[in-house]
Amino acid sequence: MSTAIPLRAFGVEEEFLLVDAATWLPAPVPLARVSTGTPALHDLDDLRATLAGLRRRVASEAERHAAVPLATATNPFRTDGHPAPGAGFTCGCHVQVAVESPEEGAAVVERIRPWLPVLIALAANSPFWRGADTDYASYRTQVLGRRPGAGVGAALGSPTVEVRVADVPIEVDDAVLVAALARALVHVAAQGWREGRPPAPVRPEVARLATWRASRSGLAAVLVDVPGRRPLPARLMVARLVAHVQDALEEAGDLVTVQELVADLMGRGTGAARQRDAYRDRGRLDDVVRLLAGRTVPLALAG
């Protein structure tokens, strides 16, 4: 990966489902779900290494309790009669990006909304829920949308903007991609605000449709161009997002890395597509779990 010129500090929180190593069923509380968080970082190489190390640490701790971590955003198992109340847990990938002031943060949140559905599509990794295929790529998005007070997926903290739309991805590289794009979106939005450019108009019903469409099909069909109020092929929307933040990615030294990560993701498919591929041959969720267990924790870096 590239060596980035410091742009804005960012960090990533990932959440994981823990399953019993023998039964593949959700582990009992308090082990049903765990989360990790990086410190504030500036460089994509550092972010990837830190996320990989945190995943290995979670796996090591889980092993002490005969459990295995899975990077999946919804619990795929039918849990009727199972004692673990973690059946409804969802697992996300949250990106925190530094901002200079509350005013800048509020302006950023308003300006990045049209692009959040693209991040949902890229990270989609929750096709199964309670033992069944939901027909959604990111069913976690639907579950969260039912909660009172559910918002657009970006929140203003102090002194950060948190982008929380993404499912936890199977691969560390996909979390790095989401983080790089989220940071670049924040930077571009803040720059536009400082230069006095108004945000793109966003009709609430179009934003809701765009979120639903991304949740439904991920990268497999069309996404919604929110300002243009029209459907466009998902791959084109991803390319438009990268083009939208290209200057920020170049400034950070991240453009080539992001282009490579996008190409890798497009080549192997989203987590949702890969989970369904694993399920298709035998119709067994155990095969999905084996995929997740085998890919959640990356091997230690050589040297």
Buried (B, 14 or more C-beta within 10 A) or exposed (E): BBEBEEBBBBBBBBBBBBBBBEEBBBBBEEBBBBBBEBEEBBBBBBBBBBBBBBBBEBBEBBEEEEBBBBBBBBBBBBBEEBEBEBBEBBBBBBBBBBBEEEEBBBBBBBBBBBBBBBBBBBBBBBBBBBEEBBEBBBBBBBBBBEEEEEEBBBBBEEBBBBBBBBBBBBBBBBBBBBBBBBBBBBBBBBBBBEEEEEBBEBEEEBBBBBBBBBBBBBBBBBBBBBEEBEBBEBEEBBBBBBEBBBBBBBBBBBBEBBBBBBEEBBEBBBBBBBBBBBBEEEEEBEBBBEBBBEBBBBEEEEE
